[in-house]
Amino acid sequence: MADFKSVFKQIFNQKKKYIYLVLLVQLFAVVFMTVFMIITNHVIADGTFWTIFIAGRYGTWWELPFGLMISLSIIADIIFAGIMAWQNEKINSSQTWHQIPISDNKLLIANFLSSMVACACIFIIQIIITCVCLIPTTTYENKNIFVEIWNGLGVGTNNFNYLLNELLLIASLAFIVFAFVSFANLSSRTIMEVLPIKSSGWIRMLIIIILVILAVYIYISVDSQIKNYLSFYYNQKHSVYIQEIMPLWITLLEVLGAGIICASLCFILINKYVEPKIINR
């Protein structure tokens, strides 16, 4: 049997190149937009999307890379998550990968885990690059921005705990995206195999759309029931409206629970119903 660690390393190495690719494109966009704005003396109007991250002014050129890096990181992370989901399905559908002497369950776990680690890596690198972009601000404005950010995080306070919950929620959202995409892919293939009609990409796409609609409907219904119950409970026991007391971790548990359910269904489908096909790695 192949070692889980070695299989994880192989899968991660295959996905690692996309970290560099997305970061290079993002850095090119940051440099290009910074130079373009400086050359054209472009003024950013108050109230626009960019002013959220560029302090509402263009007067200091050294603030541009920092603001652009943060705003473009959001777009880059969404694109990167999509690439990782696509890579997951290539591996799930690959007979070559499934010929490795390791159980399908362990291969699926290594696949999901490698994508999560890749997302964490690109996120950490983006934070480091963003901090580097702050150095000109520290130099020209003669103030330690890093100390201000550290104090703003409020380590050990409720603000910091809320930030940690937000980071965990982001990780859970990435996990549920990967798990649901795999579930939709595997379940649609399973349904296509039992349908008495010729396999068609359009039919499979229709099946996936129906699965997405059902999943969203079920999640909204469950979320509504949970919030109604908690609202009733707290109104009865504490006379406090639910929106004022419900912490972020309830949403975190909902998302994480939905991801675990989708992943569990993936284990069942890939072991009992889906036969991988021979495709290139």
C-alpha positions as CSV (number, residue, x, y, z in Angstrom):
1,M,0.0,0.0,0.0
2,A,1.2,3.5,-0.8
3,D,1.8,5.8,2.1
4,F,-0.8,8.6,2.6
5,K,1.9,11.2,3.1
6,S,3.6,10.4,-0.2
7,V,0.2,10.4,-2.1
8,F,-0.7,13.7,-0.5
9,K,2.7,15.1,-1.5
10,Q,2.3,14.0,-5.1
11,I,-1.2,15.6,-5.4
12,F,-0.1,18.8,-3.7
13,N,2.9,19.1,-6.0
14,Q,0.6,18.8,-9.0
15,K,-1.5,21.7,-7.6
16,K,1.3,23.8,-6.3
17,K,2.1,25.2,-9.8
18,Y,-1.2,27.0,-9.8
19,I,-0.3,28.9,-6.6
20,Y,2.7,30.4,-8.5
21,L,0.6,31.0,-11.6
22,V,-2.2,32.9,-9.8
23,L,0.2,34.9,-7.7
24,L,2.2,35.9,-10.8
25,V,-0.9,37.1,-12.6
26,Q,-2.1,39.0,-9.5
27,L,1.3,40.7,-9.0
28,F,1.4,41.7,-12.6
29,A,-2.1,43.2,-12.3
30,V,-1.0,45.1,-9.2
31,V,2.1,46.5,-10.8
32,F,0.3,47.3,-14.1
33,M,-2.6,49.1,-12.4
34,T,-0.3,51.0,-10.1
35,V,1.9,52.3,-12.9
36,F,-1.2,53.0,-15.0
37,M,-2.8,55.1,-12.3
38,I,0.4,57.0,-11.6
39,I,1.2,57.7,-15.3
40,T,-2.4,58.8,-16.1
41,N,-2.7,60.7,-12.8
42,H,-6.0,58.8,-12.3
43,V,-8.1,60.0,-9.5
44,I,-10.3,57.5,-7.6
45,A,-13.6,59.0,-6.8
46,D,-14.9,58.6,-3.2
47,G,-17.5,55.9,-2.7
48,T,-16.0,53.5,-5.4
49,F,-15.1,50.0,-4.6
50,W,-11.4,50.8,-4.7
51,T,-11.6,53.5,-2.0
52,I,-12.5,50.9,0.6
53,F,-8.9,49.7,0.4
54,I,-7.0,52.9,-0.8
55,A,-8.1,55.2,2.1
56,G,-10.4,57.2,-0.3
57,R,-7.6,59.2,-1.9
58,Y,-5.0,58.9,-4.6
59,G,-2.6,61.5,-3.1
60,T,0.0,59.1,-2.0
61,W,1.2,56.7,-4.6
62,W,2.7,54.2,-2.1
63,E,-0.8,53.3,-0.8
64,L,-1.8,52.0,-4.2
65,P,0.1,48.6,-4.2
66,F,-1.3,47.9,-0.7
67,G,-4.9,48.7,-1.7
68,L,-4.7,46.9,-5.0
69,M,-3.1,43.8,-3.4
70,I,-5.9,43.4,-0.9
71,S,-8.7,44.0,-3.4
72,L,-7.3,41.8,-6.1
73,S,-6.6,39.0,-3.6
74,I,-10.3,38.6,-3.2
75,I,-10.7,38.0,-7.0
76,A,-7.5,35.8,-7.1
77,D,-8.7,33.6,-4.2
78,I,-12.1,33.0,-5.8
79,I,-10.4,32.0,-9.1
80,F,-7.8,29.8,-7.3
81,A,-10.6,28.0,-5.4
82,G,-12.3,27.3,-8.8
83,I,-9.0,25.9,-10.2
84,M,-8.5,23.7,-7.1
85,A,-12.1,22.4,-7.5
86,W,-11.3,21.6,-11.2
87,Q,-8.1,19.8,-10.2
88,N,-10.0,17.8,-7.6
89,E,-12.4,16.5,-10.2
90,K,-9.6,15.6,-12.6
91,I,-8.0,13.4,-9.9
92,N,-11.4,12.0,-8.8
93,S,-12.1,11.0,-12.4
94,S,-8.6,9.7,-13.1
95,Q,-8.1,6.0,-13.4
96,T,-4.4,6.6,-13.2
97,W,-4.6,8.1,-9.7
98,H,-7.0,5.3,-8.6
99,Q,-4.5,2.7,-9.6
100,I,-2.2,3.8,-6.9
101,P,-2.3,1.2,-4.1
102,I,-4.2,3.3,-1.6
103,S,-7.9,3.2,-0.7
104,D,-10.3,5.5,-2.5
105,N,-11.3,7.1,0.8
106,K,-7.7,8.0,1.6
107,L,-7.2,9.3,-1.9
108,L,-10.3,11.5,-1.7
109,I,-9.1,12.8,1.7
110,A,-5.7,13.6,0.3
111,N,-7.3,15.3,-2.6
112,F,-9.5,17.6,-0.4
113,L,-6.7,18.2,2.1
114,S,-4.2,19.2,-0.6
115,S,-6.6,21.8,-2.0
116,M,-7.2,23.2,1.5
117,V,-3.5,23.4,2.1
118,A,-2.9,25.0,-1.3
119,C,-5.6,27.6,-0.4
120,A,-3.9,28.3,2.9
121,C,-0.5,28.7,1.2
122,I,-1.7,31.2,-1.3
123,F,-3.5,33.1,1.4
124,I,-0.4,33.3,3.7
125,I,1.8,34.4,0.7
126,Q,-0.7,37.1,-0.1
127,I,-0.6,38.4,3.4
128,I,3.2,38.5,3.3
129,I,3.2,40.3,0.0
130,T,0.6,42.8,1.3
131,C,2.8,43.4,4.4
132,V,5.7,44.1,2.1
133,C,3.5,46.6,0.2
134,L,3.1,48.4,3.5
135,I,6.8,49.2,3.9
136,P,6.6,52.3,1.6
137,T,3.8,53.7,3.8
138,T,5.8,53.1,6.9
139,T,8.8,54.8,5.3
140,Y,7.2,57.9,3.8
141,E,4.6,58.6,6.5
142,N,7.1,57.9,9.3
143,K,4.8,55.6,11.3
144,N,4.8,52.0,12.1
145,I,1.8,50.6,10.3
146,F,2.6,47.1,11.4
147,V,2.2,48.0,15.1
148,E,-1.1,49.7,14.3
149,I,-2.3,46.6,12.5
150,W,-1.2,44.4,15.4
151,N,-3.0,46.6,17.9
152,G,-6.0,46.7,15.7
153,L,-6.2,42.9,15.6
154,G,-6.6,43.0,19.4
155,V,-5.0,39.6,20.2
156,G,-6.7,38.1,23.2
157,T,-9.8,40.3,22.8
158,N,-13.3,39.6,21.3
159,N,-12.2,41.3,18.1
160,F,-9.4,38.8,17.6
161,N,-11.7,35.9,18.5
162,Y,-14.2,37.2,15.9
163,L,-11.4,37.4,13.3
164,L,-10.4,33.8,14.0
165,N,-14.0,32.7,13.6
166,E,-14.1,34.5,10.2
167,L,-10.9,32.8,9.1
168,L,-12.4,29.4,10.1
169,L,-15.6,30.3,8.2
170,I,-13.6,31.1,5.1
171,A,-11.8,27.7,5.4
172,S,-15.2,26.0,5.8
173,L,-16.6,27.7,2.8
174,A,-13.6,26.5,0.7
175,F,-14.2,23.0,2.0
176,I,-17.9,23.0,1.2
177,V,-17.2,24.3,-2.3
178,F,-14.7,21.4,-2.9
179,A,-17.0,18.8,-1.3
180,F,-20.1,19.9,-3.1
181,V,-18.4,20.2,-6.5
182,S,-17.2,16.6,-6.1
183,F,-20.6,15.5,-4.9
184,A,-22.3,17.1,-7.9
185,N,-19.8,15.7,-10.3
186,L,-19.9,12.1,-8.8
187,S,-23.7,12.0,-8.3
188,S,-24.4,13.4,-11.9
189,R,-22.2,10.7,-13.3
190,T,-24.0,8.1,-11.2
191,I,-27.4,9.3,-12.4
192,M,-26.2,9.4,-16.0
193,E,-25.2,5.7,-15.8
194,V,-28.6,4.5,-14.8
195,L,-30.6,6.7,-17.2
196,P,-32.0,4.8,-20.2
197,I,-30.7,7.5,-22.6
198,K,-27.4,8.3,-24.3
199,S,-25.0,10.2,-22.2
200,S,-25.0,13.9,-23.0
201,G,-23.2,16.9,-21.6
202,W,-26.3,19.0,-21.6
203,I,-28.3,16.4,-19.6
204,R,-25.5,16.1,-17.1
205,M,-25.3,19.9,-16.8
206,L,-29.1,20.0,-16.2
207,I,-28.7,17.3,-13.5
208,I,-26.0,19.4,-11.8
209,I,-28.1,22.6,-11.9
210,I,-31.0,20.6,-10.3
211,L,-28.7,19.3,-7.6
212,V,-27.4,22.9,-6.9
213,I,-31.0,24.2,-6.6
214,L,-32.0,21.4,-4.3
215,A,-28.8,21.9,-2.1
216,V,-29.4,25.6,-1.8
217,Y,-33.1,25.1,-0.9
218,I,-32.3,22.4,1.7
219,Y,-29.6,24.6,3.2
220,I,-31.8,27.7,3.4
221,S,-34.6,25.6,4.9
222,V,-32.4,24.1,7.6
223,D,-30.7,27.4,8.3
224,S,-34.1,29.1,8.7
225,Q,-35.3,26.3,11.1
226,I,-32.2,26.6,13.2
227,K,-32.5,30.4,13.5
228,N,-36.2,30.2,14.3
229,Y,-35.6,27.7,17.0
230,L,-32.7,29.7,18.5
231,S,-34.8,32.9,18.2
232,F,-37.6,31.3,20.1
233,Y,-35.3,29.8,22.7
234,Y,-33.5,33.0,23.5
235,N,-36.7,35.1,23.5
236,Q,-38.2,32.7,26.0
237,K,-35.1,32.3,28.2
238,H,-33.2,35.5,27.9
239,S,-35.6,38.0,26.2
240,V,-32.9,38.8,23.6
241,Y,-33.5,38.8,19.9
242,I,-31.4,36.2,18.1
243,Q,-29.6,38.6,15.7
244,E,-28.2,40.4,18.6
245,I,-26.7,37.3,20.3
246,M,-26.2,34.6,17.7
247,P,-22.4,34.3,17.3
248,L,-20.6,33.6,14.1
249,W,-19.7,30.0,15.1
250,I,-23.4,28.9,14.5
251,T,-23.0,29.8,10.8
252,L,-19.6,28.2,10.9
253,L,-21.0,24.9,12.3
254,E,-23.8,25.0,9.6
255,V,-21.3,25.4,6.8
256,L,-18.9,22.8,8.2
257,G,-21.7,20.3,8.8
258,A,-23.0,20.7,5.2
259,G,-19.4,20.2,3.9
260,I,-19.0,17.0,6.0
261,I,-22.3,15.7,4.7
262,C,-21.3,16.3,1.1
263,A,-17.9,14.7,1.7
264,S,-19.5,11.7,3.2
265,L,-21.8,11.3,0.2
266,C,-18.7,11.5,-2.0
267,F,-17.1,8.6,-0.1
268,I,-20.2,6.5,-0.8
269,L,-20.4,7.4,-4.4
270,I,-16.8,6.9,-5.3
271,N,-16.6,3.6,-3.6
272,K,-19.9,2.0,-4.7
273,Y,-21.1,3.6,-7.9
274,V,-18.5,5.6,-9.8
275,E,-15.8,4.0,-11.9
276,P,-12.9,6.4,-12.7
277,K,-12.0,6.9,-16.4
278,I,-8.6,7.0,-17.9
279,I,-7.6,10.6,-18.3
280,N,-4.3,12.5,-18.2
281,R,-3.1,13.6,-14.8
